[in-house]
Amino acid sequence: MHVRKQKMEAQLKKLQAEMGSIGPLIRGSIVSLRIGTSKKKYPSLYFSVNMNGKTKLIYLGEKRLALAKRLNQNYLKLRRIIVSSNAL
């Protein structure tokens, strides 16, 4: 039993170290919406997040897309770490 506890503590420390190295993050999804008139529709990039039961869309465009992807990937890493720690 003592060995199992040590293994769990080691795994927990490893997960905590991974959490500390993630950096800034943002929860949500990157979506492409087709905006325009009925004849011409142009794809536009938005960041979608649900806050207080309401979906908020934040326009990204090409300029902020790379940053949004990086921050969202950090959030997904954190979620995986949390799921892993819950499995311990």
C-alpha positions in Angstrom: 0.0 0.0 0.0 2.9 2.4 0.9 4.5 1.8 -2.6 1.2 2.7 -4.4 0.9 5.9 -2.3 4.5 6.9 -3.3 3.7 6.2 -7.0 0.6 8.4 -6.8 2.4 11.2 -5.1 5.2 11.0 -7.8 2.5 11.1 -10.6 0.8 14.1 -8.9 4.1 16.0 -8.6 4.7 15.4 -12.3 1.2 16.6 -13.2 1.7 19.7 -11.0 5.0 20.5 -12.8 3.2 20.2 -16.1 0.5 22.5 -14.9 3.1 25.1 -13.9 4.7 25.1 -17.4 1.5 25.7 -19.4 1.3 29.5 -19.3 -1.6 31.7 -20.3 -4.8 30.0 -21.5 -8.4 30.6 -22.6 -11.4 28.4 -22.6 -13.6 28.2 -25.7 -13.5 27.3 -29.4 -12.3 28.8 -32.6 -15.1 28.9 -35.1 -15.5 30.1 -38.7 -18.7 31.7 -39.5 -19.9 32.7 -43.0 -20.9 36.4 -42.8 -22.4 38.6 -45.5 -25.4 39.1 -47.7 -27.5 36.3 -49.2 -25.5 36.5 -52.4 -21.9 36.6 -51.1 -20.8 35.2 -47.8 -17.3 35.5 -46.4 -15.7 33.3 -43.8 -14.8 35.1 -40.6 -12.9 33.7 -37.6 -14.3 34.1 -34.1 -13.6 32.8 -30.7 -16.7 31.3 -29.1 -17.1 31.0 -25.3 -20.1 30.3 -23.1 -20.3 32.6 -20.1 -23.2 32.6 -17.7 -25.3 30.5 -20.1 -24.8 32.9 -23.0 -22.5 32.3 -26.0 -20.1 35.2 -26.6 -18.3 35.6 -30.0 -15.1 37.5 -30.2 -13.8 38.5 -33.6 -10.3 37.2 -34.3 -9.4 37.8 -37.9 -6.1 36.6 -39.1 -4.1 38.8 -36.8 -5.2 37.2 -33.5 -5.8 33.7 -34.8 -2.3 32.3 -33.9 -2.5 33.7 -30.3 -6.0 32.3 -29.8 -4.9 28.9 -31.0 -1.9 28.9 -28.6 -4.0 30.0 -25.6 -6.7 27.4 -26.5 -4.1 24.6 -26.8 -2.8 25.5 -23.4 -6.4 25.2 -22.0 -6.8 21.8 -23.6 -3.4 20.7 -22.1 -4.7 21.8 -18.7 -7.9 19.8 -19.1 -6.0 16.7 -20.0 -3.8 17.1 -16.9 -6.9 17.5 -14.7 -8.5 14.4 -16.2 -5.3 12.5 -15.6 -5.1 13.7 -12.0 -8.7 12.6 -11.4 -7.9 9.1 -12.6 -5.3 8.7 -9.8 
